Amino acid sequence: MTLYLASTSPRRRELLSQTDIEFSVLDIAIDETQRRNELPTAYVERLAKEKAEAGFQSVQEDENAIVLAADTIVVLEDTILGKPSDQTQAQDMLRALSGRSHVVMTAFAIKTQQQIRVQRVNTTVFFRPITSKEIDWYWQTGEQQDKAGGYGIQSKGGVFVSALSGSYSAVVGLPLAEVIAALQNLGIHQE
Protein backbone atom coordinates (compact mmCIF):
# COMPACT_ATOMS: atom_id res chain seq x y z
CA MET A 1 0.00 0.00 0.00
CA THR A 2 1.13 3.52 -0.81
CA LEU A 3 0.04 6.40 1.41
CA TYR A 4 -0.42 9.82 -0.13
CA LEU A 5 -1.05 13.01 1.82
CA ALA A 6 -3.29 15.29 -0.24
CA SER A 7 -2.04 18.49 1.38
CA THR A 8 0.79 20.94 0.89
CA SER A 9 0.47 22.17 4.48
CA PRO A 10 3.92 22.06 6.07
CA ARG A 11 2.26 21.50 9.46
CA ARG A 12 0.39 18.40 8.26
CA ARG A 13 3.55 17.04 6.64
CA GLU A 14 5.52 17.56 9.87
CA LEU A 15 2.83 15.89 11.99
CA LEU A 16 2.51 12.86 9.71
CA SER A 17 6.32 12.58 9.52
CA GLN A 18 6.39 12.13 13.32
CA THR A 19 4.65 8.76 12.86
CA ASP A 20 7.49 7.22 10.78
CA ILE A 21 4.92 6.11 8.20
CA GLU A 22 6.20 6.65 4.67
CA PHE A 23 4.07 8.87 2.46
CA SER A 24 4.18 11.04 -0.64
CA VAL A 25 2.65 14.52 -0.91
CA LEU A 26 0.02 15.46 -3.47
CA ASP A 27 -0.62 19.07 -4.45
CA ILE A 28 -4.35 19.28 -5.07
CA ALA A 29 -6.73 22.21 -5.26
CA ILE A 30 -10.47 22.29 -4.72
CA ASP A 31 -13.06 25.04 -4.40
CA GLU A 32 -13.23 25.76 -0.66
CA THR A 33 -16.24 28.08 -0.80
CA GLN A 34 -18.73 27.46 1.97
CA ARG A 35 -22.17 26.60 0.61
CA ARG A 36 -25.22 28.61 1.54
CA ASN A 37 -26.60 27.50 4.93
CA GLU A 38 -23.84 24.87 5.25
CA LEU A 39 -23.07 24.20 8.90
CA PRO A 40 -19.41 24.30 9.98
CA THR A 41 -19.41 20.54 10.75
CA ALA A 42 -20.75 19.66 7.29
CA TYR A 43 -18.39 22.15 5.64
CA VAL A 44 -15.16 20.83 7.19
CA GLU A 45 -16.15 17.20 6.55
CA ARG A 46 -17.07 17.95 2.92
CA LEU A 47 -13.73 19.68 2.27
CA ALA A 48 -11.73 16.79 3.72
CA LYS A 49 -13.73 14.32 1.60
CA GLU A 50 -13.38 16.38 -1.60
CA LYS A 51 -9.63 16.79 -1.05
CA ALA A 52 -9.21 13.02 -0.58
CA GLU A 53 -11.29 12.29 -3.67
CA ALA A 54 -9.32 14.82 -5.77
CA GLY A 55 -6.05 13.35 -4.51
CA PHE A 56 -7.22 9.82 -5.31
CA GLN A 57 -8.16 10.89 -8.85
CA SER A 58 -4.58 12.02 -9.42
CA VAL A 59 -3.10 8.64 -8.39
CA GLN A 60 -5.88 6.26 -9.40
CA GLU A 61 -3.48 4.25 -11.60
CA ASP A 62 -1.83 3.10 -8.35
CA GLU A 63 -4.20 0.34 -7.26
CA ASN A 64 -2.54 0.27 -3.82
CA ALA A 65 -3.12 3.99 -3.21
CA ILE A 66 -4.48 5.27 0.06
CA VAL A 67 -5.08 9.01 0.14
CA LEU A 68 -5.27 10.99 3.37
CA ALA A 69 -6.62 14.55 3.34
CA ALA A 70 -7.68 16.97 6.06
CA ASP A 71 -9.19 20.37 6.63
CA THR A 72 -9.15 22.55 9.74
CA ILE A 73 -11.49 25.38 10.66
CA VAL A 74 -11.88 27.66 13.67
CA VAL A 75 -15.45 28.18 14.84
CA LEU A 76 -16.60 30.93 17.19
CA GLU A 77 -20.32 30.78 18.03
CA ASP A 78 -21.21 28.95 14.79
CA THR A 79 -19.16 31.41 12.69
CA ILE A 80 -16.17 30.07 10.77
CA LEU A 81 -13.05 32.20 11.15
CA GLY A 82 -11.02 31.50 8.02
CA LYS A 83 -7.58 32.70 7.07
CA PRO A 84 -7.44 36.48 7.51
CA SER A 85 -7.21 38.46 4.30
CA ASP A 86 -5.58 41.56 5.82
CA GLN A 87 -4.30 43.14 9.02
CA THR A 88 -7.68 44.46 10.11
CA GLN A 89 -9.35 41.09 9.75
CA ALA A 90 -6.50 39.28 11.53
CA GLN A 91 -6.59 41.68 14.45
CA ASP A 92 -10.40 41.58 14.64
CA MET A 93 -10.23 37.78 14.89
CA LEU A 94 -7.83 37.93 17.85
CA ARG A 95 -10.02 40.53 19.57
CA ALA A 96 -13.04 38.24 19.10
CA LEU A 97 -11.14 35.22 20.48
CA SER A 98 -9.63 37.11 23.43
CA GLY A 99 -10.74 35.81 26.84
CA ARG A 100 -13.09 33.24 25.30
CA SER A 101 -13.25 29.68 24.10
CA HIS A 102 -13.69 28.52 20.52
CA VAL A 103 -13.78 25.19 18.74
CA VAL A 104 -11.19 24.00 16.26
CA MET A 105 -12.63 21.34 13.95
CA THR A 106 -10.33 19.14 11.93
CA ALA A 107 -11.87 16.58 9.63
CA PHE A 108 -9.81 13.98 7.83
CA ALA A 109 -10.73 11.62 5.04
CA ILE A 110 -9.02 8.42 3.95
CA LYS A 111 -9.82 7.20 0.44
CA THR A 112 -9.04 3.77 -1.02
CA GLN A 113 -10.38 2.09 -4.14
CA GLN A 114 -13.07 0.42 -2.05
CA GLN A 115 -14.12 3.12 0.40
CA ILE A 116 -13.85 6.58 1.83
CA ARG A 117 -13.89 7.28 5.55
CA VAL A 118 -14.45 10.74 7.02
CA GLN A 119 -13.95 11.58 10.69
CA ARG A 120 -14.08 14.90 12.53
CA VAL A 121 -12.25 15.82 15.73
CA ASN A 122 -13.39 18.85 17.75
CA THR A 123 -11.08 20.56 20.22
CA THR A 124 -12.11 23.42 22.49
CA VAL A 125 -9.40 26.07 22.82
CA PHE A 126 -9.44 28.68 25.59
CA PHE A 127 -7.74 32.06 25.04
CA ARG A 128 -6.63 34.27 27.90
CA PRO A 129 -7.46 37.98 27.55
CA ILE A 130 -5.19 39.58 24.92
CA THR A 131 -4.11 43.22 25.00
CA SER A 132 -4.11 45.55 22.01
CA LYS A 133 -0.33 45.74 22.27
CA GLU A 134 -0.10 41.93 22.00
CA ILE A 135 -2.43 41.93 19.00
CA ASP A 136 -0.17 44.48 17.28
CA TRP A 137 2.92 42.43 18.22
CA TYR A 138 1.40 39.25 16.80
CA TRP A 139 0.57 40.97 13.52
CA GLN A 140 4.22 42.02 13.22
CA THR A 141 5.31 38.34 13.43
CA GLY A 142 3.50 37.63 10.13
CA GLU A 143 2.60 34.24 11.51
CA GLN A 144 -1.17 34.37 11.24
CA GLN A 145 -1.50 35.09 7.55
CA ASP A 146 -2.04 31.48 6.41
CA LYS A 147 -3.77 30.20 9.54
CA ALA A 148 -7.46 29.58 10.16
CA GLY A 149 -8.64 31.83 12.96
CA GLY A 150 -5.62 34.06 12.50
CA TYR A 151 -3.27 32.23 14.89
CA GLY A 152 -0.90 29.29 15.04
CA ILE A 153 -0.97 27.33 18.32
CA GLN A 154 2.30 25.54 17.49
CA SER A 155 4.36 28.72 17.44
CA LYS A 156 4.05 32.29 18.75
CA GLY A 157 0.24 32.20 18.79
CA GLY A 158 0.45 29.55 21.48
CA VAL A 159 1.09 32.29 24.05
CA PHE A 160 -2.61 33.21 23.88
CA VAL A 161 -3.85 29.69 24.71
CA SER A 162 -4.59 29.16 28.40
CA ALA A 163 -6.02 25.64 28.00
CA LEU A 164 -7.47 23.19 25.56
CA SER A 165 -9.80 20.25 25.75
CA GLY A 166 -9.21 17.69 23.02
CA SER A 167 -6.44 17.01 20.53
CA TYR A 168 -3.49 19.40 20.29
CA SER A 169 -2.36 17.89 16.97
CA ALA A 170 -5.87 18.40 15.55
CA VAL A 171 -5.56 22.12 16.31
CA VAL A 172 -2.25 22.15 14.44
CA GLY A 173 -3.94 20.41 11.48
CA LEU A 174 -4.01 16.61 11.79
CA PRO A 175 -5.44 14.56 14.69
CA LEU A 176 -2.64 12.01 14.93
CA ALA A 177 -4.20 9.52 17.37
CA GLU A 178 -7.34 9.19 15.26
CA VAL A 179 -5.46 9.14 11.93
CA ILE A 180 -3.06 6.41 13.14
CA ALA A 181 -5.97 4.27 14.39
CA ALA A 182 -7.74 4.64 11.03
CA LEU A 183 -4.57 3.82 9.06
CA GLN A 184 -3.86 0.78 11.25
CA ASN A 185 -7.37 -0.49 10.46
CA LEU A 186 -6.30 -0.42 6.80
CA GLY A 187 -3.05 -2.27 7.53
CA ILE A 188 -0.68 0.70 7.50
CA HIS A 189 1.69 0.75 10.47
CA GLN A 190 4.78 2.65 11.58
CA GLU A 191 8.03 1.22 10.19
FIMAR-113096 format. One record per residue (C-alpha): residue number from 1; x, y, z; residue in three letters. Coordinates in steps of 0.2 Angstrom, whole numbers. Layout:
# FIMAR-113096
    nr      px      py      pz   rest
   NUM       X       Y       Z    Ala
...
This chain:
# FIMAR-113096
    nr      px      py      pz   rest
     1       0       0       0    Met
     2       6      18      -4    Thr
     3       0      32       7    Leu
     4      -2      49      -1    Tyr
     5      -5      65       9    Leu
     6     -16      76      -1    Ala
     7     -10      92       7    Ser
     8       4     105       4    Thr
     9       2     111      22    Ser
    10      20     110      30    Pro
    11      11     108      47    Arg
    12       2      92      41    Arg
    13      18      85      33    Arg
    14      28      88      49    Glu
    15      14      79      60    Leu
    16      13      64      49    Leu
    17      32      63      48    Ser
    18      32      61      67    Gln
    19      23      44      64    Thr
    20      37      36      54    Asp
    21      25      31      41    Ile
    22      31      33      23    Glu
    23      20      44      12    Phe
    24      21      55      -3    Ser
    25      13      73      -5    Val
    26       0      77     -17    Leu
    27      -3      95     -22    Asp
    28     -22      96     -25    Ile
    29     -34     111     -26    Ala
    30     -52     111     -24    Ile
    31     -65     125     -22    Asp
    32     -66     129      -3    Glu
    33     -81     140      -4    Thr
    34     -94     137      10    Gln
    35    -111     133       3    Arg
    36    -126     143       8    Arg
    37    -133     138      25    Asn
    38    -119     124      26    Glu
    39    -115     121      45    Leu
    40     -97     121      50    Pro
    41     -97     103      54    Thr
    42    -104      98      36    Ala
    43     -92     111      28    Tyr
    44     -76     104      36    Val
    45     -81      86      33    Glu
    46     -85      90      15    Arg
    47     -69      98      11    Leu
    48     -59      84      19    Ala
    49     -69      72       8    Lys
    50     -67      82      -8    Glu
    51     -48      84      -5    Lys
    52     -46      65      -3    Ala
    53     -56      61     -18    Glu
    54     -47      74     -29    Ala
    55     -30      67     -23    Gly
    56     -36      49     -27    Phe
    57     -41      54     -44    Gln
    58     -23      60     -47    Ser
    59     -15      43     -42    Val
    60     -29      31     -47    Gln
    61     -17      21     -58    Glu
    62      -9      16     -42    Asp
    63     -21       2     -36    Glu
    64     -13       1     -19    Asn
    65     -16      20     -16    Ala
    66     -22      26       0    Ile
    67     -25      45       1    Val
    68     -26      55      17    Leu
    69     -33      73      17    Ala
    70     -38      85      30    Ala
    71     -46     102      33    Asp
    72     -46     113      49    Thr
    73     -57     127      53    Ile
    74     -59     138      68    Val
    75     -77     141      74    Val
    76     -83     155      86    Leu
    77    -102     154      90    Glu
    78    -106     145      74    Asp
    79     -96     157      63    Thr
    80     -81     150      54    Ile
    81     -65     161      56    Leu
    82     -55     158      40    Gly
    83     -38     163      35    Lys
    84     -37     182      38    Pro
    85     -36     192      22    Ser
    86     -28     208      29    Asp
    87     -21     216      45    Gln
    88     -38     222      51    Thr
    89     -47     205      49    Gln
    90     -33     196      58    Ala
    91     -33     208      72    Gln
    92     -52     208      73    Asp
    93     -51     189      74    Met
    94     -39     190      89    Leu
    95     -50     203      98    Arg
    96     -65     191      95    Ala
    97     -56     176     102    Leu
    98     -48     186     117    Ser
    99     -54     179     134    Gly
   100     -65     166     127    Arg
   101     -66     148     120    Ser
   102     -68     143     103    His
   103     -69     126      94    Val
   104     -56     120      81    Val
   105     -63     107      70    Met
   106     -52      96      60    Thr
   107     -59      83      48    Ala
   108     -49      70      39    Phe
   109     -54      58      25    Ala
   110     -45      42      20    Ile
   111     -49      36       2    Lys
   112     -45      19      -5    Thr
   113     -52      10     -21    Gln
   114     -65       2     -10    Gln
   115     -71      16       2    Gln
   116     -69      33       9    Ile
   117     -69      36      28    Arg
   118     -72      54      35    Val
   119     -70      58      53    Gln
   120     -70      75      63    Arg
   121     -61      79      79    Val
   122     -67      94      89    Asn
   123     -55     103     101    Thr
   124     -61     117     112    Thr
   125     -47     130     114    Val
   126     -47     143     128    Phe
   127     -39     160     125    Phe
   128     -33     171     139    Arg
   129     -37     190     138    Pro
   130     -26     198     125    Ile
   131     -21     216     125    Thr
   132     -21     228     110    Ser
   133      -2     229     111    Lys
   134      -1     210     110    Glu
   135     -12     210      95    Ile
   136      -1     222      86    Asp
   137      15     212      91    Trp
   138       7     196      84    Tyr
   139       3     205      68    Trp
   140      21     210      66    Gln
   141      27     192      67    Thr
   142      18     188      51    Gly
   143      13     171      58    Glu
   144      -6     172      56    Gln
   145      -7     175      38    Gln
   146     -10     157      32    Asp
   147     -19     151      48    Lys
   148     -37     148      51    Ala
   149     -43     159      65    Gly
   150     -28     170      63    Gly
   151     -16     161      74    Tyr
   152      -4     146      75    Gly
   153      -5     137      92    Ile
   154      11     128      87    Gln
   155      22     144      87    Ser
   156      20     161      94    Lys
   157       1     161      94    Gly
   158       2     148     107    Gly
   159       5     161     120    Val
   160     -13     166     119    Phe
   161     -19     148     124    Val
   162     -23     146     142    Ser
   163     -30     128     140    Ala
   164     -37     116     128    Leu
   165     -49     101     129    Ser
   166     -46      88     115    Gly
   167     -32      85     103    Ser
   168     -17      97     101    Tyr
   169     -12      89      85    Ser
   170     -29      92      78    Ala
   171     -28     111      82    Val
   172     -11     111      72    Val
   173     -20     102      57    Gly
   174     -20      83      59    Leu
   175     -27      73      73    Pro
   176     -13      60      75    Leu
   177     -21      48      87    Ala
   178     -37      46      76    Glu
   179     -27      46      60    Val
   180     -15      32      66    Ile
   181     -30      21      72    Ala
   182     -39      23      55    Ala
   183     -23      19      45    Leu
   184     -19       4      56    Gln
   185     -37      -2      52    Asn
   186     -31      -2      34    Leu
   187     -15     -11      38    Gly
   188      -3       4      37    Ile
   189       8       4      52    His
   190      24      13      58    Gln
   191      40       6      51    Glu
